[in-house]
């Protein structure tokens, strides 16, 4: 769009277009791209709250706004993020002539970003001018349909027999340390291979204290983020850290090793995945619980969404370790 906005023969000539993403690590990537492409400017990319506040302050409108990862938009006010209106998307629409949003309900990670059917229906009736276009295929993973179906089933709590794929390395590990050693080897040979985990371990900075993901003889620090344009996955030293959904959502890895922490368990009676939300350490994900009919069900969905995101990062391979012994034994039975 920006290239066309500079073409005098284009109907988009001199239009003001933006790409919004509510994700600091992804914003770094877009800004890095902008620095290398002549037709792009860093100012073309920003976060939703910044865009909304700037538009309101200047009483201005953008022409075309593309919202990437729209499932990360706030669906309620959030003073922590300096957002005081009802929801991000409606405010973006108010300050734009055309809005294109890419939304995946299976990637919603917080209650304050949760869109129920009533809110979506309201937006569709009041603002939507075109029929939503549904994307049905994924292009990141070089995996067959059976592997993708296994993941999709797992994040609905169903455990299917482990599929085989000659072109995709899919393994279950009985040791987090063994999985980490395998990922390190892949990082040496294929590059861009990392360990990630569900948010089941304390993860915060306090008095420069380092927090770890631990399981038996495995111990690595949680991911650290640094200023600059280099994302967590691109940093060479991040091979010695454990990534979270907030550092890898939206990114590609060549191989990913996923630690399923204490919130991910096994129900023997139903032979299915059991989510224990009390063990999920992302307290921000569950803040703002008022206004929901079945908040526990939504919280379980958020944890399952995080698993869906983590398991679909790897282009060439997925390794899984379950910290819960019962789930680990059940997965090994199908391996």
DRENZA-474775 format. One record per residue: x, y, z of N, C-alpha, C in turn; residue in one letter. Coordinates in steps of 0.001 Angstrom, whole numbers, padded with zeros to 6 digits, always signed. Example, Ala and Ser with C-alpha at 12.3 -4.5 7.8 and 13.67 -1.06 7.14 Angstrom:
+013190-005690+007800+012300-004500+007800+013200-003300+007800A/+012850-002250+007080+013670-001060+007140+012900+000030+007870S/
This chain:
+000821-001203+000000+000000+000000+000000+000859+001259+000000X/+001932+001230+000783+002763+002431+000869+003462+002737-000450X/+003859+001684-001162+004494+001906-002463+003494+002541-003426X/+002243+002055-003394+001204+002608-004254+000839+004031-003847X/+000976+004338-002561+000636+005686-002100+001614+006735-002617X/+002757+006268-003143+003757+007183-003693+003772+007197-005222X/+002838+006429-005808+002730+006346-007255+001620+007286-007738X/+001990+008300-008520+001017+009294-008973-000091+008684-009823X/+000158+007532-010422-000842+006881-011260-001728+005903-010482X/-001503+005809-009205-002261+004861-008382-003434+005555-007697X/-004576+004849-007565-005711+005438-006815-005401+005618-005333X/-004300+005013-004867-003893+005164-003474-002858+006269-003272X/-002613+007046-004316-001598+008102-004248-001900+009073-003111X/-000871+009313-002293-000900+010246-001164-001865+009818-000037X/-002204+008551-000010-003015+008068+001108-002123+007792+002319X/-002705+007903+003487-001990+007676+004746-002405+006303+005280X/-001490+005347+005218-001811+003963+005555-000957+003472+006719X/-001549+002616+007560-000862+002137+008754-000998+000624+008889X/+000002+000033+009527-000105-001347+009982-000007-001332+011500X/-000991-001898+012162-001033-001923+013622-000847-003355+014129X/-000079-003496+015188+000058-004800+015836+000304-004573+017319X/-000461-005258+018152-000366-005072+019593+000617-006081+020188X/+001846-006036+019690+002858-007039+020045+004234-006400+019867X/+004918-006141+020978+006190-005424+020921+007252-006100+020082X/+007361-007438+020188+008386-008155+019436+008106-008118+017929X/+006833-008243+017547+006497-008179+016129+006705-006774+015582X/+006428-005776+016403+006642-004394+015972+008113-004163+015642X/+009013-004774+016414+010445-004693+016119+010735-005223+014716X/+010099-006339+014368+010326-006946+013053+009874-006023+011938X/+008682-005451+012092+008177-004546+011062+009046-003301+010937X/+009507-002782+012037+010368-001601+011991+011707-001916+011325X/+012194-003134+011546+013439-003546+010884+013239-003627+009374X/+012087-004172+008960+011773-004248+007532+011671-002845+006941X/+011003-001953+007676+010820-000581+007182+012146+000124+006956X/+013138-000178+007786+014440+000484+007655+015188+000047+006397X/+014743-001074+005796+015437-001610+004620+014657-001433+003311X/+013423-000948+003415+012586-000778+002227+012326+000711+002011X/+012699+001203+000852+012670+002639+000575+011275+003234+000720X/+010245+002484+000308+008891+003037+000311+008233+003018+001691X/+008894+002382+002680+008310+002268+004014+008985+003209+005002X/+008217+003615+005988+008735+004411+007093+008381+003720+008404X/+009215+003902+009407+008932+003330+010719+007594+003835+011235X/+007237+005073+010883+005976+005662+011348+004747+004986+010752X/+004931+004156+009725+003810+003415+009147+003360+002268+010056X/+004180+001928+011049+003899+000791+011928+003811+001276+013369X/+002787+000864+014060+002640+001294+015442+001703+000356+016189X/+001561+000593+017490+000622-000188+018303-000757+000479+018276X/-001801-000303+018502-003161+000243+018417-003428+001425+019350X/-003031+001318+020617-003304+002409+021555-002608+003689+021124X/-001362+003573+020674-000622+004749+020197-001339+005377+019010X/-001790+004538+018067-002519+005032+016892-003790+005766+017309X/-004582+005148+018178-005854+005733+018602-005635+007075+019305X/-004694+007102+020225-004430+008330+020979-003922+009456+020081X/-003052+009087+019109-002545+010099+018167-003664+010653+017286X/-004538+009759+016796-005642+010194+015944-006603+011110+016713X/-006892+010747+017956-007801+011566+018774-007192+012928+019076X/-005910+012915+019410-005222+014164+019756-005223+015141+018592X/-005024+014629+017382-004913+015477+016195-006223+015554+015402X/-007280+014904+015939-008565+014855+015233-008360+014420+013782X/-007685+013307+013615-007230+012871+012303-007805+011499+011949X/-007641+011123+010664-008077+009824+010167-006981+009222+009298X/-006848+007929+009345-005975+007218+008409-006835+006726+007253X/-006206+006473+006110-006969+005986+004963-007213+004478+005073X/-006137+003719+005060-006264+002255+005165-005443+001785+006349X/-006068+001016+007228-005379+000465+008392-005466-001049+008335X/-004316-001690+008344-004239-003154+008374-003858-003568+009795X/-004712-004358+010435-004471-004803+011807-003990-006247+011775X/-002733-006442+012079-002181-007798+012162-002411-008329+013579X/-002617-009657+013685-002846-010291+014989-003960-009559+015750X/-005110-009398+015095-006208-008634+015690-006754-009296+016962X/-006446-010561+017170-006861-011253+018397-006108-010728+019619X/-005112-009877+019401-004392-009263+020517-004961-007892+020880X/-005949-007430+020132-006568-006145+020440-007332-006227+021761X/-007355-005118+022480-008103-005066+023734-009598-004970+023446X/-010384-005774+024159-011833-005739+023982-012521-005025+025138X/-011724-004369+025986-012248-003563+027089-011188-002542+027483X/-011558-001565+028260-010597-000545+028683-009508-001172+029540X/-008331-000551+029501-007182-001096+030238-006267+000066+030616X/-006372+000501+031857-005582+001650+032302-004088+001354+032256X/-003717+000073+032446-002298-000293+032417-001680+000033+031059X/-002474-000113+029998-001996+000183+028640-002484+001543+028139X/-002923+002401+029062-003350+003767+028735-004491+003799+027724X/-005374+002774+027799-006518+002719+026896-007791+002844+027722X/-008580+003892+027466-009736+004190+028317-011074+003948+027622X/-011067+003648+026309-012320+003411+025596-012794+001963+025783X/-013879+001608+025059-014487+000284+025249-013691-000846+024605X/-013237-000635+023384-012398-001664+022744-011566-001067+021619X/-010442-001685+021374-009495-001192+020371-010123-001104+018982X/-010755-002189+018558-011183-002276+017159-012193-001193+016798X/-013140-000957+017671-014135+000065+017382-013493+001447+017274X/-012517+001731+018123-011836+003025+018066-010979+003150+016809X/-010351+002047+016405-009563+002057+015157-010478+002349+013975X/-011655+001711+013970-012621+001926+012887-013066+003385+012841X/-013283+003983+013998-013728+005383+014059-012703+006343+013462X/-011433+005961+013478-010379+006858+013007-009729+006368+011715X/-010457+005552+010943-009932+005018+009685-011046+004957+008644X/-010656+005112+007388-011639+004990+006306-011873+003524+005956X/-010799+002750+005941-010895+001317+005652-010043+000567+006677X/-010615-000478+007269-009879-001315+008218-009931-002765+007761X/-008762-003379+007702-008651-004808+007387-008007-005476+008602X/-008694-006427+009206-008205-007057+010435-008074-008564+010248X/-006943-009099+010665-006707-010546+010628-006890-011082+012045X/-007906-011927+012207-008313-012355+013548-008388-013878+013615X/-007853-014445+014681-007908-015894+014902-008361-016137+016338X/-009563-016645+016509-010101-016836+017854-009292-017850+018665X/-008500-018667+017985-007687-019671+018681-006327-019124+019119X/-006165-017797+018980-004924-017188+019453-005172-016085+020490X/-006380-016020+020997-006690-015063+022063-006028-015541+023350X/-005286-014649+024031-004474-015053+025165-004845-014374+026483X/-005793-013436+026452-006141-012719+027674-007643-012446+027720X/-008178-012405+028929-009595-012063+029083-009887-010671+028533X/-008944-009754+028685-009181-008392+028212-009047-008269+026691X/-008719-009388+026030-008702-009419+024562-009753-010392+024021X/-010615-010878+024897-011588-011896+024500-012819-011244+023878X/-013174-011732+022703-014353-011233+021997-015444-012295+022036X/-016543-012005+022724-017642-012960+022700-018483-012734+021440X/-019443-013622+021208-020243-013565+019980-021052-012274+019885X/-021508-011763+021025-022325-010542+021006-021521-009331+020526X/-020265-009217+021032-019424-008097+020616-019083-008172+019132X/-018755-009372+018674-018418-009540+017258-019640-009275+016382X/-020797-009733+016818-022027-009509+016049-022329-008017+015946X/-022122-007295+017039-022342-005844+017051-021450-005148+016031X/-020179-005529+015986-019248-004914+015036-019621-005268+013606X/-020033-006521+013388-020410-006947+012036-021622-006168+011521X/-022595-005953+012386-023817-005239+011988-023535-003765+011738X/-022776-003151+012611-022587-001694+012554-021487-001233+011598X/-020496-002094+011340-019323-001597+010612-018909-002426+009383X/-019163-003715+009392-018640-004567+008315-019370-004303+007006X/-018590-004049+005953-019168-003798+004633-018895-004951+003663X/-017985-005826+004013-017650-006966+003166-017793-008247+003977X/-018104-009332+003287-018183-010629+003956-016791-011028+004459X/-016685-011508+005696-015378-011971+006196-014807-013073+005320X/-013514-013006+005101-012831-014025+004298-012120-014984+005247X/-012437-016256+005132-011877-017237+006048-010639-017897+005456X/-009519-017807+006189-008277-018471+005785-008297-019886+006352X/-008201-020879+005492-008374-022270+005923-007083-023075+005938X/-006042-022574+005321-004791-023327+005214-003687-022628+005982X/-002762-023434+006542-001585-022869+007189-000369-023175+006316X/+000567-022255+006268+001717-022404+005387+003044-022393+006132X/+003017-022275+007452+004263-022250+008211+004884-023639+008301X/+004120-024586+008810+004648-025919+009092+004683-026791+007839X/+005816-027422+007616+005926-028369+006506+005427-029737+006962X/+004247-029724+007511+003664-030932+008103+002435-031341+007307X/+002155-032649+007314+000969-033124+006616-000292-032822+007425X/-001441-033113+006824-002715-032786+007457-002910-033551+008764X/-002333-034751+008844-002504-035567+010049-001810-034928+011254X/-000635-034328+011034+000086-033669+012123-000695-032439+012591X/-001154-031637+011651-001925-030444+011999-003209-030836+012717X/-003855-031901+012243-005078-032378+012887-004798-032863+014308X/-003627-033477+014531-003267-033938+015885-003183-032746+016837X/-002537-031665+016385-002423-030461+017221-003797-029848+017460X/-004583-029721+016384-005915-029134+016518-006784-029944+017475X/-006622-031254+017459-007384-032120+018366-006887-031966+019800X/-005572-031887+019959-004985-031756+021296-005488-030496+021989X/-005604-029408+021237-006035-028144+021854-007551-028063+021989X/-008241-029168+021684-009641-029324+022084-009737-030442+023121X/-008580-030818+023685-008373-031803+024769-008400-033263+024316X/-008508-033525+023019-008499-034905+022520-007066-035351+022213X/-006708-036555+022639-005369-037089+022381-005467-038194+021344X/-004963-037933+020166-004995-038902+019082-003655-039626+018976X/-003627-040783+018300-002341-041456+018051-001384-040534+017312X/-000118-040583+017682+000875-039693+017071+001064-040047+015598X/+000862-039096+014685+001006-039372+013258+002471-039387+012821X/+002710-039951+011656+004060-039982+011089+004098-039087+009856X/+005219-038379+009703+005404-037507+008553+006883-037509+008194X/+007208-038000+006990+008609-038072+006553+009247-036700+006408X/+008411-035657+006246+008943-034318+005985+008878-033394+007192X/+008384-033924+008320+008235-033095+009518+008652-033925+010729X/+009573-033392+011514+010141-034107+012655+009251-033893+013884X/+008467-034916+014232+007487-034815+015307+007807-035868+016373X/+008201-035397+017560+008642-036341+018593+008090-035969+019966X/+007882-037009+020785+007532-036851+022191+008752-037225+023019X/+009101-036386+024001+010271-036629+024839+009837-036953+026273X/+010620-037799+026945+010336-038107+028349+011230-037314+029286X/+012025-036395+028734+012927-035571+029528+013044-034192+028891X/+012850-033152+029708+013002-031788+029199+014442-031531+028790X/+015372-032090+029553+016786-031893+029243+017148-032549+027917X/+016640-033756+027689+016909-034446+026418+016333-033657+025245X/+015150-033097+025428+014549-032281+024366+015383-031035+024107X/+015866-030417+025174+016699-029222+025028+017990-029538+024273X/+018613-030675+024583+019839-031069+023887+019555-031291+022401X/+018400-031869+022088+018028-032092+020685+017799-030772+019962X/+017162-029820+020650+016915-028500+020061+018231-027758+019840X/+019147-027871+020793+020454-027226+020618+021177-027780+019396X/+021073-029080+019182+021713-029688+018014+021063-029185+016729X/+019743-029083+016727+019051-028559+015550+019427-027096+015298X/+019637-026361+016373+020025-024962+016217+021393-024844+015553X/+022268-025801+015834+023595-025800+015209+023524-026148+013726X/+022653-027089+013381+022608-027574+011999+021616-026818+011116X/+020464-026427+011691+019415-025789+010896+019184-024335+011272X/+019657-023932+012465+019443-022565+012932+018019-022329+013419X/+017827-021226+014116+016525-020760+014571+015674-021871+015204X/+016233-022536+016180+015533-023578+016929+015552-023183+018400X/+014389-023250+019062+014275-022747+020423+013349-023606+021279X/+013592-023521+022611+012718-024122+023604+011693-023065+024042X/+010420-023479+024144+009372-022586+024627+008534-023343+025654X/+007704-022616+026389+006909-023266+027426+005578-022558+027621X/+004603-023335+028092+003371-022722+028570+003706-021843+029773X/+002863-020884+030063+003161-019886+031091+002841-020438+032480X/+003555-021504+032857+003281-022212+034109+004383-022062+035143X/+005234-021096+034942+006344-020855+035864+006412-019355+036107X/+006738-018960+037318+006782-017538+037657+007691-016810+036681X/+007205-015694+036153+007918-015003+035074+007806-013497+035288X/+008729-012934+036036+008722-011491+036265+010118-011043+036692X/+010333-009773+036575+011599-009193+037010+011368-008402+038302X/+012067-008762+039347+011939-008066+040615+013294-008032+041292X/+013791-006829+041490+015107-006669+042104+016193-007458+041358X/+016069-007442+040015+017041-008129+039143+017094-009635+039379X/+016045-010185+040007+016007-011624+040239+015682-012360+038931X/+016335-013485+038694+016102-014281+037498+015154-015417+037842X/+014141-015639+037006+013191-016722+037215+013423-017822+036189X/+013214-019052+036620+013597-020200+035808+012421-021125+035510X/+012571-021849+034406+011725-022993+034100+012520-024222+034509X/+011989-025006+035424+012735-026137+035976+011921-027423+035912X/+012605-028523+035619+011999-029844+035687+013107-030872+035871X/+013162-031476+037068+014226-032421+037414+015597-031790+037144X/+016376-032350+036209+017723-031835+035962+017764-030773+034861X/+016594-030272+034470+016513-029208+033469+016253-027874+034166X/+017018-026843+033804+016826-025519+034389+017360-024451+033443X/+016452-023625+032935+016829-022505+032068+016027-021276+032472X/+016607-020087+032306+015861-018859+032628+014774-018576+031599X/+013720-017934+032072+012708-017440+031154+013338-016422+030193X/+012639-016224+029065+013148-015286+028052+013319-013879+028612X/+014345-013219+028146+014559-011809+028445+014348-011023+027164X/+013844-009816+027290+013689-008947+026126+014601-007747+026302X/+015184-007308+025206+016114-006187+025244+015672-005135+024237X/+016094-003909+024484+015767-002832+023558+016524-003027+022249X/+015960-002462+021189+016587-002619+019881+015667-003358+018944X/+016115-003604+017745+015272-004211+016720+015405-005724+016642X/+016310-006308+017402+016500-007750+017342+015479-008448+018236X/+014707-009364+017656+013693-010077+018426+014333-011200+019244X/+013553-011734+020184+014073-012777+021074+014602-013968+020284X/+013847-014469+019334+014245-015667+018591+015508-015440+017759X/+015727-014204+017331+016891-013903+016489+018176-013792+017297X/+018066-013546+018582+019264-013410+019403+019940-014761+019596X/+021235-014818+019396+021958-016082+019517+021905-016636+020936X/+021900-015750+021938+021925-016225+023315+020579-016767+023797X/+019511-016564+023012+018199-017040+023453+018057-018557+023349X/+019037-019231+022754+019045-020689+022771+019183-021196+024199X/+019703-020373+025089+019874-020748+026498+018779-020167+027386X/+017636-019824+026781+016472-019339+027516+015232-020097+027058X/+014154-019942+027803+012874-020551+027438+011926-019453+026999X/+011416-019568+025796+010518-018552+025266+009089-018750+025739X/+008323-017664+025747+006908-017722+026104+006077-017341+024887X/+004772-017452+025031+003894-017050+023937+004102-015596+023541X/+004525-014771+024485+004666-013344+024203+005943-013019+023422X/+006847-013970+023321+008044-013731+022511+008006-014472+021178X/+007121-015479+021037+007135-016254+019784+005835-016184+018994X/+004773-015633+019571+003530-015544+018805+003750-014723+017540X/+003343-015321+016407+003495-014645+015120+004822-014881+014438X/+005760-015590+015113+007092-015804+014550+007280-017240+014063X/+008215-017398+013126+008579-018721+012623+009862-019197+013279X/+009898-020471+013626+011118-021143+014049+011328-022329+013125X/+012553-022793+013001+012780-023998+012213+012362-025240+013000X/+012781-025307+014265+012372-026393+015163+011976-025777+016500X/+010920-026316+017090+010466-025817+018384+010297-026981+019354X/+010800-026781+020574+010589-027745+021646+009635-027138+022652X/+008488-027765+022868+007435-027206+023708+007366-027948+025048X/+007530-027194+026125+007332-027744+027464+005887-027458+027883X/+005132-028526+028140+003783-028397+028668+003895-028421+030185X/+003680-027272+030824+003890-027143+032257+002741-027678+033092X/+002746-027371+034390+001787-027938+035341+000316-027609+035092X/+000004-026638+034244-001411-026368+033956-001985-027377+032969X/-001110-028159+032336-001539-029113+031309-001407-030524+031876X/-002543-031134+032179-002550-032429+032849-003343-033456+032031X/-003650-034591+032669-004335-035688+031978-005481-036203+032832X/-006648-036358+032197-007824-036900+032863-007961-038372+032463X/-007694-039253+033408-007707-040694+033128-009109-041164+032742X/-010126-040660+033427-011496-041127+033193-011994-040798+031793X/-011658-039630+031295-012132-039223+029966-011075-039428+028884X/-009880-039854+029279-008753-040028+028356-008544-038758+027525X/-008403-037645+028226-008283-036361+027531-007360-035421+028297X/-006968-034344+027637-006162-033309+028271-007025-032589+029312X/-006441-032307+030451-007123-031582+031512-006350-030300+031808X/-007022-029176+031764-006382-027881+032024-006669-027456+033464X/-005602-027186+034205-005711-026722+035584-005331-025243+035596X/-006319-024377+035500-006037-022949+035348-005360-022354+036582X/-005537-022980+037741-004899-022479+038967-003380-022559+038878X/-002866-023416+038010-001413-023564+037852-000826-022626+036790X/-001696-021898+036098-001232-020998+035035-000740-019707+035667X/+000519-019360+035431+001165-018245+036136+001040-016900+035443X/+000370-016851+034306+000179-015575+033616-001024-014867+034241X/-000802-014205+035356-001897-013558+036081-002576-012472+035252X/-001806-011809+034376-002385-010763+033528-003409-011337+032557X/-003242-012600+032182-004162-013230+031237-005563-013354+031808X/-005661-013495+033133-006954-013725+033764-007493-012504+034513X/-006876-011355+034340-007375-010147+035009-008597-009612+034274X/-009509-008993+035022-010732-008456+034433-011754-009525+034145X/-012161-010269+035174-013044-011416+034980-014530-011061+035010X/-014869-009833+035316-016279-009449+035373-016879-009375+033971X/-018167-009714+033890-018872-009589+032617-018894-010849+031780X/-018330-011941+032272-018321-013197+031527-019239-014211+032208X/-020011-014943+031406-020939-015929+031954-020222-017150+032513X/-019222-017634+031788-018503-018834+032230-017006-018563+032148X/-016501-017828+033129-015114-017375+033077-014130-018529+033151X/-014447-019591+033891-013525-020721+033991-013337-021405+032643X/-014408-021547+031892-014320-022151+030567-013467-021302+029634X/-013613-019985+029711-012818-019087+028883-011346-019155+029290X/-011070-019225+030581-009692-019338+031068-009040-020618+030540X/-009788-021717+030549-009258-022965+029993-008966-022810+028499X/-009850-022113+027800-009651-021882+026369-008399-021054+026118X/-008141-020072+026972-006948-019236+026828-005680-020084+026955X/-005649-020990+027936-004483-021872+028095-004333-022771+026874X/-005437-023332+026398-005387-024188+025205-004952-023388+023981X/-005385-022136+023887-004939-021275+022784-003428-021077+022829X/-002887-020917+024032-001440-020727+024154-000690-021965+023675X/-001232-023143+023963-000616-024389+023496-000668-024456+021970X/-001796-024068+021396-001955-024050+019946-000897-023169+019291X/-000653-022001+019885+000350-021074+019342+001747-021677+019418X/+002101-022208+020587+003444-022746+020787+003729-023924+019868X/+002747-024813+019703+002972-026026+018919+003061-025760+017420X/+002619-024590+016981+002617-024311+015547+003695-023311+015134X/+004771-023211+015905+005870-022301+015566+006884-022928+014619X/+007045-024248+014666+008143-024898+013954+007838-025189+012497X/+008724-024781+011608+008565-025070+010175+008885-026535+009890X/+009970-027030+010481+010463-028370+010144+010258-029417+011229X/+009920-028989+012430+009777-029991+013471+009165-029471+014757X/+008511-030387+015494+007896-030091+016780+008277-031184+017769X/+008869-030767+018888+009192-031679+019986+008342-031282+021194X/+007857-032280+021926+006965-032008+023056+007432-032760+024302X/+007449-032055+025425+007683-032676+026729+006582-032233+027677X/+005945-033185+028344+004900-032888+029325+005461-033058+030726X/+005321-032018+031541+005842-032084+032911+004984-032988+033792X/+003704-033128+033458+002814-034004+034217+003107-035470+033863X/+003492-036295+034847+003873-037688+034565+002771-038492+033870X/+001515-038282+034274+000412-039029+033670+000231-038661+032198X/+000301-037370+031892+000183-036939+030499+001383-037403+029701X/+002556-037332+030310+003777-037784+029628+003679-039266+029257X/+003183-040072+030171+003038-041519+029915+001988-041753+028836X/+000894-040969+028860-000157-041136+027865+000330-040755+026473X/+001107-039710+026363+001652-039318+025055+002657-040352+024555X/+003451-040886+025462+004459-041882+025076+003804-043145+024548X/+002608-043455+025020+001883-044646+024570+001555-044573+023078X/+001360-043345+022594+000999-043154+021184+002205-042868+020290X/+003361-042667+020909+004520-042243+020123+005088-043390+019287X/
